[in-house]
């Protein structure tokens, strides 16, 4: 099983390559490992917004904000 850092690196590469499905899987895996990973929540929100899932994006952004209080 990859570490959070490895998954984040994979996600960033996937985003740069335009592979949002892989990036989303990586961010979900990071969140599953660490529910308090604000970077994963925020980046998942960006992907959800780009895919038109506005409500889910807002939920992700709110999770990131809760962590950073």
Backbone bond lengths (Angstrom), bond angles and torsions (degrees), N, CA, C in turn:
res aa  C-N    CA-C-N  psi(-1)  N-CA   C-N-CA  omega(-1)  CA-C   N-CA-C  phi
1 X - - - 1.460 - - 1.533 108.92 -
2 X 1.332 116.64 128.32 1.461 119.45 179.23 1.531 111.86 -67.58
3 X 1.308 115.47 154.39 1.461 120.94 176.78 1.530 109.24 -77.98
4 X 1.335 115.97 169.05 1.462 120.32 176.75 1.527 110.63 -58.61
5 X 1.327 116.32 -42.97 1.466 120.78 -179.07 1.536 110.92 -62.40
6 X 1.324 116.36 -41.55 1.468 120.16 178.88 1.525 110.72 -66.30
7 X 1.338 116.43 -41.31 1.461 119.97 178.74 1.531 111.03 -64.72
8 X 1.317 116.52 -39.27 1.457 120.37 178.50 1.526 110.11 -63.55
9 X 1.311 116.06 -42.14 1.464 120.72 177.94 1.538 110.65 -62.74
10 X 1.333 116.84 -42.84 1.464 121.22 177.74 1.525 110.49 -62.85
11 X 1.319 116.37 -41.70 1.463 120.87 -179.54 1.524 110.74 -63.40
12 X 1.329 116.58 -44.02 1.457 120.45 -179.78 1.529 111.11 -63.25
13 X 1.331 116.74 -40.47 1.471 120.65 176.76 1.528 110.26 -64.00
14 X 1.324 116.60 -42.10 1.464 120.80 -179.76 1.523 110.93 -63.64
15 X 1.325 117.41 -41.35 1.473 120.62 178.60 1.522 109.47 -61.76
16 X 1.330 116.96 -46.36 1.472 120.95 179.90 1.524 111.64 -60.69
17 X 1.339 116.09 -32.23 1.464 121.19 179.90 1.531 112.09 -85.06
18 X 1.340 116.81 -4.63 1.465 120.37 -179.12 1.522 113.62 82.11
19 X 1.312 117.28 12.03 1.469 122.09 -178.60 1.533 109.22 -94.18
20 X 1.322 115.60 78.87 1.462 120.71 -175.26 1.528 112.52 -68.61
21 X 1.325 117.50 -29.78 1.472 120.42 179.40 1.530 110.29 -63.42
22 X 1.326 116.82 -44.54 1.462 120.35 178.74 1.523 110.48 -67.73
23 X 1.325 116.70 -42.57 1.466 120.47 178.81 1.526 110.15 -59.28
24 X 1.308 116.81 -43.88 1.462 121.57 -179.58 1.528 110.58 -62.54
25 X 1.329 117.15 -42.27 1.473 120.73 177.53 1.527 110.65 -61.05
26 X 1.323 116.64 -40.45 1.462 120.41 179.45 1.525 110.75 -66.21
27 X 1.336 117.55 -45.74 1.459 120.22 179.52 1.531 110.76 -63.44
28 X 1.330 116.82 -39.16 1.474 119.81 176.67 1.526 111.26 -62.70
29 X 1.328 116.66 -40.58 1.465 120.58 179.52 1.534 110.36 -65.50
30 X 1.332 116.98 -39.88 1.463 120.52 178.03 1.522 109.58 -62.77
31 X 1.324 117.02 -45.79 1.468 121.57 -179.82 1.525 110.51 -62.16
32 X 1.327 116.61 -37.82 1.466 120.37 178.18 1.531 110.70 -63.50
33 X 1.335 116.46 -35.98 1.465 121.54 179.08 1.527 111.36 -76.06
34 X 1.335 115.97 -36.15 1.461 121.18 -173.92 1.527 109.65 -147.39
35 X 1.314 115.75 95.97 1.477 121.13 -178.02 1.530 112.56 -61.84
36 X 1.334 117.63 -15.09 1.460 121.57 -178.67 1.527 113.12 -100.33
37 X 1.323 117.31 20.25 1.461 120.23 178.29 1.529 108.50 -86.55
38 X 1.324 115.91 94.78 1.457 121.00 -175.70 1.524 113.04 -63.39
39 X 1.321 117.05 -34.17 1.465 120.24 -179.56 1.540 110.67 -64.01
40 X 1.324 116.49 -40.98 1.467 120.13 178.89 1.526 110.59 -65.73
41 X 1.347 117.05 -43.66 1.470 120.15 178.29 1.527 110.68 -60.89
42 X 1.330 116.61 -46.20 1.462 120.86 -178.14 1.532 111.04 -61.79
43 X 1.325 115.83 -48.02 1.467 119.37 -178.67 1.517 112.29 -67.24
44 X 1.319 116.95 -34.46 1.467 119.65 174.20 1.536 109.09 -62.39
45 X 1.329 116.14 -40.50 1.459 120.07 177.66 1.519 112.42 -59.28
46 X 1.322 116.33 -41.30 1.469 120.18 178.39 1.526 110.51 -60.73
47 X 1.323 116.24 -45.69 1.468 119.75 -179.94 1.526 110.49 -63.67
48 X 1.323 116.99 -44.17 1.466 119.75 -179.07 1.533 110.49 -62.35
49 X 1.337 116.95 -39.32 1.467 120.36 178.07 1.526 110.17 -63.46
50 X 1.308 116.89 -44.65 1.474 121.01 179.53 1.529 111.63 -61.75
51 X 1.340 115.93 -30.85 1.464 120.11 179.83 1.525 112.15 -86.28
52 X 1.328 116.61 -0.59 1.459 119.88 177.56 1.516 114.94 88.91
53 X 1.324 117.54 5.92 1.469 121.48 179.41 1.532 108.58 -91.67
54 X 1.314 115.34 73.15 1.456 121.86 -172.25 1.528 112.04 -61.63
55 X 1.324 118.07 -46.32 1.464 120.65 -178.58 1.531 111.15 -61.11
56 X 1.308 116.51 -42.83 1.465 119.58 179.10 1.529 110.48 -67.64
57 X 1.333 116.73 -36.71 1.467 120.22 176.66 1.522 110.52 -61.02
58 X 1.326 116.24 -45.01 1.466 120.49 179.31 1.524 110.55 -60.95
59 X 1.330 116.52 -41.33 1.467 120.63 177.60 1.531 110.28 -59.64
60 X 1.309 116.76 -44.04 1.468 120.85 179.98 1.526 111.03 -64.38
61 X 1.329 116.39 -45.23 1.471 120.07 178.67 1.519 110.40 -60.88
62 X 1.333 117.22 -41.71 1.461 120.84 179.47 1.528 111.67 -63.41
63 X 1.328 117.10 -38.56 1.464 120.48 176.36 1.520 110.58 -62.04
64 X 1.327 116.84 -43.25 1.469 120.58 178.22 1.521 111.01 -62.31
65 X 1.306 116.27 -40.97 1.465 120.26 -179.88 1.532 111.78 -67.13
66 X 1.333 116.60 -39.12 1.473 120.28 178.77 1.537 110.53 -60.15
67 X 1.299 115.88 -39.17 1.465 121.40 -178.67 1.519 110.14 -67.45
68 X 1.320 117.26 -33.68 1.467 121.51 -175.10 1.510 114.43 -90.66
69 X 1.317 118.75 10.06 1.470 120.06 179.20 1.497 111.47 -71.29
